[in-house]
Amino acid sequence: MIQNGGGAVPRLAVFTDFDGTLVEIAETPDAIDVPSELTERIDRALQDFDHAFAVLTGREIAEIDHYLAPLQLPVAGAHGAQRRRADGTLEAIDDAVISGADAIAQSLQPLAIANPGLLVEAKDGAVAMHFRQAPELEGEVHQAMQEALVEHPQFTLVPGKMVLEARPVGFDKGAALRAFMQEEPFAGRTPIFIGDDRTDEDAFRAAQELGGIGIKLGSGDTVARMRIADVDSVYALLRGLGDLAHRDPEAEPLLSDATH
């Protein structure tokens, strides 16, 4: 996918989504199956990339900590509304954003109660409504979310895979990636972002504008310049990029160009 043509091996900063990228998507957010070896794979990536490895996710930071314990990674949660730097510092979330997200979540509850196939996921700073178990209600979900945001113009709607999310204007995975790239240990490196969803497009774009590469899992329109097939391919890619990071710059290319 990335070719070492005999010059200096790039120093990489690697960013990934979580659901659909490091773990398979499940029917509900709490039904995911986290492979027992995932933390070991990520710990190796931390060593390979000199700790320049971060997760950019729609989940809250606390959830990522739970699933990847005992690791505590640099994480952008709730699509960038939350961010923990590599030094462990947490960026504060504005109280108005938290209260706005709470109000939006409350306004969506009647629709979810009336339709058990819908799930409202309330976060500090963002709200998601999942309709994977009731795809026929997508229109009603969009209408309810749009109506909820009339009173909260500081939020915007972001579609995902069988989910619609309300997040604060100005926060997205691309902005989070750019913020990380201004800090150690990411600064001065070449960014790689791996993701699978429409919510990852901002991060693909940011990585590529900063001289790196966006890598999308699966099919669908994307700005990412490269593709891979599935979650297992992500694990193989991380291993390959780690090998590349330690490779003799005079060696033959380790990986070949990817196709769209």
Phi and psi restraints in degrees (value plus and minus 20) as a CYANA .aco file:
   2 ILE   PHI    -132.8   -92.8
   2 ILE   PSI     112.2   152.2
   3 GLN   PHI    -126.2   -86.2
   3 GLN   PSI     111.6   151.6
   4 ASN   PHI    -120.5   -80.5
   4 ASN   PSI      81.6   121.6
   5 GLY   PHI    -106.5   -66.5
   5 GLY   PSI      -5.4    34.6
   6 GLY   PHI      89.7   129.7
   6 GLY   PSI     -27.5    12.5
   7 GLY   PHI    -108.1   -68.1
   7 GLY   PSI    -184.5  -144.5
   8 ALA   PHI     -83.8   -43.8
   8 ALA   PSI     116.3   156.3
   9 VAL   PHI     -91.9   -51.9
   9 VAL   PSI     109.1   149.1
  10 PRO   PHI     -87.9   -47.9
  10 PRO   PSI     127.0   167.0
  11 ARG   PHI    -107.0   -67.0
  11 ARG   PSI      97.0   137.0
  12 LEU   PHI    -118.0   -78.0
  12 LEU   PSI     125.9   165.9
  13 ALA   PHI    -136.0   -96.0
  13 ALA   PSI      99.1   139.1
  14 VAL   PHI    -129.4   -89.4
  14 VAL   PSI     109.0   149.0
  15 PHE   PHI    -144.4  -104.4
  15 PHE   PSI     120.1   160.1
  16 THR   PHI    -156.5  -116.5
  16 THR   PSI     132.8   172.8
  17 ASP   PHI     -92.8   -52.8
  17 ASP   PSI     155.0   195.0
  18 PHE   PHI    -129.1   -89.1
  18 PHE   PSI     -95.2   -55.2
  19 ASP   PHI     -85.0   -45.0
  19 ASP   PSI     108.9   148.9
  20 GLY   PHI      63.8   103.8
  20 GLY   PSI     -23.5    16.5
  21 THR   PHI    -147.0  -107.0
  21 THR   PSI     -79.7   -39.7
  22 LEU   PHI    -109.0   -69.0
  22 LEU   PSI     -46.0    -6.0
  23 VAL   PHI    -155.1  -115.1
  23 VAL   PSI     135.1   175.1
  24 GLU   PHI     -90.2   -50.2
  24 GLU   PSI     125.9   165.9
  25 ILE   PHI     -87.1   -47.1
  25 ILE   PSI     122.0   162.0
  26 ALA   PHI    -138.3   -98.3
  26 ALA   PSI     152.4   192.4
  27 GLU   PHI     -81.3   -41.3
  27 GLU   PSI     -56.5   -16.5
  28 THR   PHI    -153.3  -113.3
  28 THR   PSI     135.7   175.7
  29 PRO   PHI     -77.2   -37.2
  29 PRO   PSI     -52.4   -12.4
  30 ASP   PHI    -109.9   -69.9
  30 ASP   PSI     -13.7    26.3
  31 ALA   PHI    -122.1   -82.1
  31 ALA   PSI      -9.9    30.1
  32 ILE   PHI     -87.8   -47.8
  32 ILE   PSI     132.3   172.3
  33 ASP   PHI    -127.4   -87.4
  33 ASP   PSI      90.2   130.2
  34 VAL   PHI    -113.1   -73.1
  34 VAL   PSI      94.3   134.3
  35 PRO   PHI     -76.0   -36.0
  35 PRO   PSI     121.0   161.0
  36 SER   PHI     -81.9   -41.9
  36 SER   PSI     -46.8    -6.8
  37 GLU   PHI    -111.1   -71.1
  37 GLU   PSI     -17.3    22.7
  38 LEU   PHI     -83.1   -43.1
  38 LEU   PSI     -63.9   -23.9
  39 THR   PHI     -83.3   -43.3
  39 THR   PSI     -54.9   -14.9
  40 GLU   PHI     -85.9   -45.9
  40 GLU   PSI     -60.8   -20.8
  41 ARG   PHI     -82.4   -42.4
  41 ARG   PSI     -63.2   -23.2
  42 ILE   PHI     -89.8   -49.8
  42 ILE   PSI     -58.4   -18.4
  43 ASP   PHI     -81.4   -41.4
  43 ASP   PSI     -58.5   -18.5
  44 ARG   PHI     -84.0   -44.0
  44 ARG   PSI     -61.3   -21.3
  45 ALA   PHI     -81.8   -41.8
  45 ALA   PSI     -59.3   -19.3
  46 LEU   PHI     -79.0   -39.0
  46 LEU   PSI     -61.4   -21.4
  47 GLN   PHI     -89.7   -49.7
  47 GLN   PSI     -62.8   -22.8
  48 ASP   PHI     -82.9   -42.9
  48 ASP   PSI     -57.7   -17.7
  49 PHE   PHI    -126.8   -86.8
  49 PHE   PSI       3.9    43.9
  50 ASP   PHI      32.7    72.7
  50 ASP   PSI      20.0    60.0
  51 HIS   PHI      50.6    90.6
  51 HIS   PSI     -11.2    28.8
  52 ALA   PHI    -106.9   -66.9
  52 ALA   PSI      45.4    85.4
  53 PHE   PHI    -159.7  -119.7
  53 PHE   PSI     108.4   148.4
  54 ALA   PHI    -162.5  -122.5
  54 ALA   PSI     135.9   175.9
  55 VAL   PHI    -127.5   -87.5
  55 VAL   PSI     108.8   148.8
  56 LEU   PHI    -134.4   -94.4
  56 LEU   PSI      94.2   134.2
  57 THR   PHI    -162.0  -122.0
  57 THR   PSI     139.6   179.6
  58 GLY   PHI     -99.4   -59.4
  58 GLY   PSI     -36.4     3.6
  59 ARG   PHI     -93.5   -53.5
  59 ARG   PSI     143.6   183.6
  60 GLU   PHI     -95.7   -55.7
  60 GLU   PSI     134.3   174.3
  61 ILE   PHI     -77.5   -37.5
  61 ILE   PSI     -60.7   -20.7
  62 ALA   PHI     -80.9   -40.9
  62 ALA   PSI     -53.9   -13.9
  63 GLU   PHI     -87.8   -47.8
  63 GLU   PSI     -62.3   -22.3
  64 ILE   PHI     -83.0   -43.0
  64 ILE   PSI     -60.7   -20.7
  65 ASP   PHI     -79.9   -39.9
  65 ASP   PSI     -60.3   -20.3
  66 HIS   PHI     -83.3   -43.3
  66 HIS   PSI     -67.3   -27.3
  67 TYR   PHI     -95.1   -55.1
  67 TYR   PSI     -45.5    -5.5
  68 LEU   PHI    -130.8   -90.8
  68 LEU   PSI      -6.2    33.8
  69 ALA   PHI     -74.4   -34.4
  69 ALA   PSI     121.3   161.3
  70 PRO   PHI    -110.5   -70.5
  70 PRO   PSI     -13.2    26.8
  71 LEU   PHI     -87.5   -47.5
  71 LEU   PSI     124.9   164.9
  72 GLN   PHI    -151.1  -111.1
  72 GLN   PSI      75.0   115.0
  73 LEU   PHI    -106.9   -66.9
  73 LEU   PSI     144.4   184.4
  74 PRO   PHI     -82.4   -42.4
  74 PRO   PSI     108.2   148.2
  75 VAL   PHI    -160.5  -120.5
  75 VAL   PSI     117.4   157.4
  76 ALA   PHI    -126.4   -86.4
  76 ALA   PSI      95.9   135.9
  77 GLY   PHI    -125.8   -85.8
  77 GLY   PSI     145.2   185.2
  78 ALA   PHI      30.6    70.6
  78 ALA   PSI      23.7    63.7
  79 HIS   PHI      37.7    77.7
  79 HIS   PSI      15.8    55.8
  80 GLY   PHI      79.4   119.4
  80 GLY   PSI     -28.9    11.1
  81 ALA   PHI     -87.3   -47.3
  81 ALA   PSI     -44.0    -4.0
  82 GLN   PHI    -138.3   -98.3
  82 GLN   PSI     124.4   164.4
  83 ARG   PHI    -172.2  -132.2
  83 ARG   PSI     111.9   151.9
  84 ARG   PHI    -134.4   -94.4
  84 ARG   PSI     101.9   141.9
  85 ARG   PHI     -93.5   -53.5
  85 ARG   PSI     149.4   189.4
  86 ALA   PHI     -82.6   -42.6
  86 ALA   PSI     -46.7    -6.7
  87 ASP   PHI    -103.6   -63.6
  87 ASP   PSI     -15.6    24.4
  88 GLY   PHI      72.5   112.5
  88 GLY   PSI     -27.0    13.0
  89 THR   PHI     -89.2   -49.2
  89 THR   PSI     111.9   151.9
  90 LEU   PHI    -118.0   -78.0
  90 LEU   PSI     110.1   150.1
  91 GLU   PHI     -95.4   -55.4
  91 GLU   PSI     113.6   153.6
  92 ALA   PHI     -90.7   -50.7
  92 ALA   PSI     122.1   162.1
  93 ILE   PHI    -116.7   -76.7
  93 ILE   PSI     112.5   152.5
  94 ASP   PHI     -80.2   -40.2
  94 ASP   PSI     115.4   155.4
  95 ASP   PHI     -78.9   -38.9
  95 ASP   PSI     -55.1   -15.1
  96 ALA   PHI     -85.2   -45.2
  96 ALA   PSI     -54.0   -14.0
  97 VAL   PHI     -88.6   -48.6
  97 VAL   PSI     -63.6   -23.6
  98 ILE   PHI     -82.2   -42.2
  98 ILE   PSI     -66.3   -26.3
  99 SER   PHI     -88.0   -48.0
  99 SER   PSI     -55.0   -15.0
 100 GLY   PHI     -84.8   -44.8
 100 GLY   PSI     -62.4   -22.4
 101 ALA   PHI     -84.3   -44.3
 101 ALA   PSI     -60.0   -20.0
 102 ASP   PHI     -81.5   -41.5
 102 ASP   PSI     -61.9   -21.9
 103 ALA   PHI     -86.2   -46.2
 103 ALA   PSI     -60.0   -20.0
 104 ILE   PHI     -83.4   -43.4
 104 ILE   PSI     -64.4   -24.4
 105 ALA   PHI     -79.8   -39.8
 105 ALA   PSI     -62.5   -22.5
 106 GLN   PHI     -84.1   -44.1
 106 GLN   PSI     -59.0   -19.0
 107 SER   PHI     -88.7   -48.7
 107 SER   PSI     -41.1    -1.1
 108 LEU   PHI    -109.2   -69.2
 108 LEU   PSI     -34.6     5.4
 109 GLN   PHI     -80.2   -40.2
 109 GLN   PSI     -61.0   -21.0
 110 PRO   PHI     -77.4   -37.4
 110 PRO   PSI     -61.2   -21.2
 111 LEU   PHI     -85.0   -45.0
 111 LEU   PSI     -61.2   -21.2
 112 ALA   PHI     -87.3   -47.3
 112 ALA   PSI     -58.3   -18.3
 113 ILE   PHI     -86.3   -46.3
 113 ILE   PSI     -57.8   -17.8
 114 ALA   PHI     -94.5   -54.5
 114 ALA   PSI     -37.6     2.4
 115 ASN   PHI    -154.3  -114.3
 115 ASN   PSI      72.4   112.4
 116 PRO   PHI     -78.2   -38.2
 116 PRO   PSI     -37.7     2.3
 117 GLY   PHI     -95.3   -55.3
 117 GLY   PSI     -29.6    10.4
 118 LEU   PHI    -116.1   -76.1
 118 LEU   PSI     129.2   169.2
 119 LEU   PHI    -156.1  -116.1
 119 LEU   PSI     103.9   143.9
 120 VAL   PHI    -114.3   -74.3
 120 VAL   PSI     103.5   143.5
 121 GLU   PHI    -130.4   -90.4
 121 GLU   PSI      84.0   124.0
 122 ALA   PHI    -109.3   -69.3
 122 ALA   PSI     114.6   154.6
 123 LYS   PHI    -150.6  -110.6
 123 LYS   PSI     144.9   184.9
 124 ASP   PHI     -92.7   -52.7
 124 ASP   PSI      80.8   120.8
 125 GLY   PHI      82.6   122.6
 125 GLY   PSI     -20.8    19.2
 126 ALA   PHI    -181.0  -141.0
 126 ALA   PSI     143.8   183.8
 127 VAL   PHI    -161.2  -121.2
 127 VAL   PSI     116.9   156.9
 128 ALA   PHI    -143.5  -103.5
 128 ALA   PSI     121.4   161.4
 129 MET   PHI    -139.7   -99.7
 129 MET   PSI      96.4   136.4
 130 HIS   PHI    -114.4   -74.4
 130 HIS   PSI     115.1   155.1
 131 PHE   PHI    -149.1  -109.1
 131 PHE   PSI       5.7    45.7
 132 ARG   PHI     -79.1   -39.1
 132 ARG   PSI     -55.0   -15.0
 133 GLN   PHI    -109.8   -69.8
 133 GLN   PSI     -20.4    19.6
 134 ALA   PHI    -166.9  -126.9
 134 ALA   PSI      42.0    82.0
 135 PRO   PHI     -80.4   -40.4
 135 PRO   PSI     -43.6    -3.6
 136 GLU   PHI     -88.7   -48.7
 136 GLU   PSI     -32.4     7.6
 137 LEU   PHI    -117.7   -77.7
 137 LEU   PSI      -7.5    32.5
 138 GLU   PHI     -75.1   -35.1
 138 GLU   PSI     -63.2   -23.2
 139 GLY   PHI     -81.9   -41.9
 139 GLY   PSI     -64.0   -24.0
 140 GLU   PHI     -84.0   -44.0
 140 GLU   PSI     -57.6   -17.6
 141 VAL   PHI     -83.1   -43.1
 141 VAL   PSI     -66.3   -26.3
 142 HIS   PHI     -79.9   -39.9
 142 HIS   PSI     -64.5   -24.5
 143 GLN   PHI     -83.5   -43.5
 143 GLN   PSI     -65.4   -25.4
 144 ALA   PHI     -82.7   -42.7
 144 ALA   PSI     -61.7   -21.7
 145 MET   PHI     -86.7   -46.7
 145 MET   PSI     -61.9   -21.9
 146 GLN   PHI     -82.4   -42.4
 146 GLN   PSI     -61.6   -21.6
 147 GLU   PHI     -85.4   -45.4
 147 GLU   PSI     -57.4   -17.4
 148 ALA   PHI     -84.8   -44.8
 148 ALA   PSI     -53.7   -13.7
 149 LEU   PHI    -100.5   -60.5
 149 LEU   PSI     -30.1     9.9
 150 VAL   PHI     -77.9   -37.9
 150 VAL   PSI     -59.7   -19.7
 151 GLU   PHI    -105.2   -65.2
 151 GLU   PSI     -24.3    15.7
 152 HIS   PHI    -156.7  -116.7
 152 HIS   PSI      48.7    88.7
 153 PRO   PHI     -87.1   -47.1
 153 PRO   PSI     -28.2    11.8
 154 GLN   PHI     -98.1   -58.1
 154 GLN   PSI     -21.6    18.4
 155 PHE   PHI    -131.4   -91.4
 155 PHE   PSI     134.9   174.9
 156 THR   PHI    -151.6  -111.6
 156 THR   PSI     138.1   178.1
 157 LEU   PHI    -115.4   -75.4
 157 LEU   PSI     119.0   159.0
 158 VAL   PHI    -151.6  -111.6
 158 VAL   PSI      96.3   136.3
 159 PRO   PHI     -99.7   -59.7
 159 PRO   PSI     124.8   164.8
 160 GLY   PHI    -152.6  -112.6
 160 GLY   PSI    -180.8  -140.8
 161 LYS   PHI     -98.5   -58.5
 161 LYS   PSI      81.1   121.1
 162 MET   PHI      40.2    80.2
 162 MET   PSI      14.2    54.2
 163 VAL   PHI    -173.1  -133.1
 163 VAL   PSI     128.0   168.0
 164 LEU   PHI    -146.0  -106.0
 164 LEU   PSI     110.9   150.9
 165 GLU   PHI    -141.3  -101.3
 165 GLU   PSI     124.8   164.8
 166 ALA   PHI    -125.4   -85.4
 166 ALA   PSI     102.2   142.2
 167 ARG   PHI    -153.4  -113.4
 167 ARG   PSI     138.3   178.3
 168 PRO   PHI     -83.2   -43.2
 168 PRO   PSI     120.4   160.4
 169 VAL   PHI     -79.4   -39.4
 169 VAL   PSI     115.5   155.5
 170 GLY   PHI      73.8   113.8
 170 GLY   PSI     -27.7    12.3
 171 PHE   PHI    -129.2   -89.2
 171 PHE   PSI     107.7   147.7
 172 ASP   PHI    -180.4  -140.4
 172 ASP   PSI     155.0   195.0
 173 LYS   PHI     -86.9   -46.9
 173 LYS   PSI     -49.3    -9.3
 174 GLY   PHI     -86.5   -46.5
 174 GLY   PSI     -64.1   -24.1
 175 ALA   PHI     -83.4   -43.4
 175 ALA   PSI     -57.6   -17.6
 176 ALA   PHI     -85.3   -45.3
 176 ALA   PSI     -63.2   -23.2
 177 LEU   PHI     -80.8   -40.8
 177 LEU   PSI     -63.9   -23.9
 178 ARG   PHI     -81.9   -41.9
 178 ARG   PSI     -58.5   -18.5
 179 ALA   PHI     -84.8   -44.8
 179 ALA   PSI     -64.9   -24.9
 180 PHE   PHI     -79.7   -39.7
 180 PHE   PSI     -59.5   -19.5
 181 MET   PHI     -88.7   -48.7
 181 MET   PSI     -28.6    11.4
 182 GLN   PHI    -114.8   -74.8
 182 GLN   PSI     -19.8    20.2
 183 GLU   PHI    -142.0  -102.0
 183 GLU   PSI     137.7   177.7
 184 GLU   PHI     -92.4   -52.4
 184 GLU   PSI     124.8   164.8
 185 PRO   PHI    -113.3   -73.3
 185 PRO   PSI      -5.1    34.9
 186 PHE   PHI    -104.6   -64.6
 186 PHE   PSI     -50.8   -10.8
 187 ALA   PHI     -76.9   -36.9
 187 ALA   PSI     116.8   156.8
 188 GLY   PHI      64.1   104.1
 188 GLY   PSI     -20.2    19.8
 189 ARG   PHI    -120.1   -80.1
 189 ARG   PSI     151.8   191.8
 190 THR   PHI    -116.4   -76.4
 190 THR   PSI      97.9   137.9
 191 PRO   PHI    -100.3   -60.3
 191 PRO   PSI     118.8   158.8
 192 ILE   PHI    -142.2  -102.2
 192 ILE   PSI     107.5   147.5
 193 PHE   PHI    -141.3  -101.3
 193 PHE   PSI     111.5   151.5
 194 ILE   PHI    -138.6   -98.6
 194 ILE   PSI     104.1   144.1
 195 GLY   PHI    -175.7  -135.7
 195 GLY   PSI     156.4   196.4
 196 ASP   PHI    -151.1  -111.1
 196 ASP   PSI     -28.0    12.0
 197 ASP   PHI    -142.4  -102.4
 197 ASP   PSI     149.3   189.3
 198 ARG   PHI     -83.8   -43.8
 198 ARG   PSI     -48.0    -8.0
 199 THR   PHI     -89.1   -49.1
 199 THR   PSI     -29.6    10.4
 200 ASP   PHI    -112.4   -72.4
 200 ASP   PSI     -27.0    13.0
 201 GLU   PHI     -81.4   -41.4
 201 GLU   PSI     -57.8   -17.8
 202 ASP   PHI     -81.3   -41.3
 202 ASP   PSI     -57.8   -17.8
 203 ALA   PHI     -94.1   -54.1
 203 ALA   PSI     -57.2   -17.2
 204 PHE   PHI     -76.2   -36.2
 204 PHE   PSI     -67.8   -27.8
 205 ARG   PHI     -83.1   -43.1
 205 ARG   PSI     -65.0   -25.0
 206 ALA   PHI     -83.0   -43.0
 206 ALA   PSI     -64.9   -24.9
 207 ALA   PHI     -79.5   -39.5
 207 ALA   PSI     -62.6   -22.6
 208 GLN   PHI     -93.0   -53.0
 208 GLN   PSI     -55.2   -15.2
 209 GLU   PHI     -87.8   -47.8
 209 GLU   PSI     -42.8    -2.8
 210 LEU   PHI    -113.5   -73.5
 210 LEU   PSI      -7.5    32.5
 211 GLY   PHI      72.4   112.4
 211 GLY   PSI     -12.3    27.7
 212 GLY   PHI    -126.3   -86.3
 212 GLY   PSI    -168.0  -128.0
 213 ILE   PHI    -160.2  -120.2
 213 ILE   PSI     117.7   157.7
 214 GLY   PHI    -118.4   -78.4
 214 GLY   PSI     115.9   155.9
 215 ILE   PHI    -147.9  -107.9
 215 ILE   PSI      96.6   136.6
 216 LYS   PHI    -122.2   -82.2
 216 LYS   PSI     118.4   158.4
 217 LEU   PHI    -103.7   -63.7
 217 LEU   PSI     113.3   153.3
 218 GLY   PHI      57.0    97.0
 218 GLY   PSI    -184.2  -144.2
 219 SER   PHI    -111.9   -71.9
 219 SER   PSI    -198.6  -158.6
 220 GLY   PHI      88.3   128.3
 220 GLY   PSI     131.1   171.1
 221 ASP   PHI     -81.7   -41.7
 221 ASP   PSI     123.5   163.5
 222 THR   PHI    -181.7  -141.7
 222 THR   PSI     136.2   176.2
 223 VAL   PHI    -108.6   -68.6
 223 VAL   PSI     -31.0     9.0
 224 ALA   PHI     -80.5   -40.5
 224 ALA   PSI     121.6   161.6
 225 ARG   PHI    -107.6   -67.6
 225 ARG   PSI     -32.5     7.5
 226 MET   PHI    -155.8  -115.8
 226 MET   PSI     139.9   179.9
 227 ARG   PHI    -154.2  -114.2
 227 ARG   PSI     132.8   172.8
 228 ILE   PHI    -155.0  -115.0
 228 ILE   PSI     151.4   191.4
 229 ALA   PHI    -104.8   -64.8
 229 ALA   PSI     -66.9   -26.9
 230 ASP   PHI    -180.6  -140.6
 230 ASP   PSI    -195.4  -155.4
 231 VAL   PHI     -82.4   -42.4
 231 VAL   PSI     -61.1   -21.1
 232 ASP   PHI     -79.5   -39.5
 232 ASP   PSI     -54.9   -14.9
 233 SER   PHI     -86.7   -46.7
 233 SER   PSI     -51.2   -11.2
 234 VAL   PHI     -83.4   -43.4
 234 VAL   PSI     -65.0   -25.0
 235 TYR   PHI     -80.9   -40.9
 235 TYR   PSI     -62.9   -22.9
 236 ALA   PHI     -85.0   -45.0
 236 ALA   PSI     -58.7   -18.7
 237 LEU   PHI     -85.0   -45.0
 237 LEU   PSI     -64.5   -24.5
 238 LEU   PHI     -80.8   -40.8
 238 LEU   PSI     -59.8   -19.8
 239 ARG   PHI     -85.2   -45.2
 239 ARG   PSI     -62.1   -22.1
 240 GLY   PHI     -86.5   -46.5
 240 GLY   PSI     -61.0   -21.0
 241 LEU   PHI     -86.5   -46.5
 241 LEU   PSI     -54.8   -14.8
 242 GLY   PHI     -84.9   -44.9
 242 GLY   PSI     -61.4   -21.4
 243 ASP   PHI     -83.0   -43.0
 243 ASP   PSI     -59.8   -19.8
 244 LEU   PHI     -81.6   -41.6
 244 LEU   PSI     -58.4   -18.4
 245 ALA   PHI     -82.6   -42.6
 245 ALA   PSI     -46.3    -6.3
 246 HIS   PHI    -122.8   -82.8
 246 HIS   PSI     -15.5    24.5
 247 ARG   PHI    -101.0   -61.0
 247 ARG   PSI     126.8   166.8
 248 ASP   PHI     -83.7   -43.7
 248 ASP   PSI     102.8   142.8
 249 PRO   PHI     -80.9   -40.9
 249 PRO   PSI     -35.8     4.2
 250 GLU   PHI    -110.6   -70.6
 250 GLU   PSI     -21.1    18.9
 251 ALA   PHI     -96.8   -56.8
 251 ALA   PSI     148.4   188.4
 252 GLU   PHI     -87.4   -47.4
 252 GLU   PSI     137.4   177.4
 253 PRO   PHI     -75.6   -35.6
 253 PRO   PSI     115.4   155.4
 254 LEU   PHI    -102.1   -62.1
 254 LEU   PSI     -60.3   -20.3
 255 LEU   PHI    -145.1  -105.1
 255 LEU   PSI     126.9   166.9
 256 SER   PHI    -116.9   -76.9
 256 SER   PSI     145.5   185.5
 257 ASP   PHI     -79.4   -39.4
 257 ASP   PSI     122.8   162.8
 258 ALA   PHI    -110.8   -70.8
 258 ALA   PSI     138.8   178.8
 259 THR   PHI    -126.2   -86.2
 259 THR   PSI     136.2   176.2
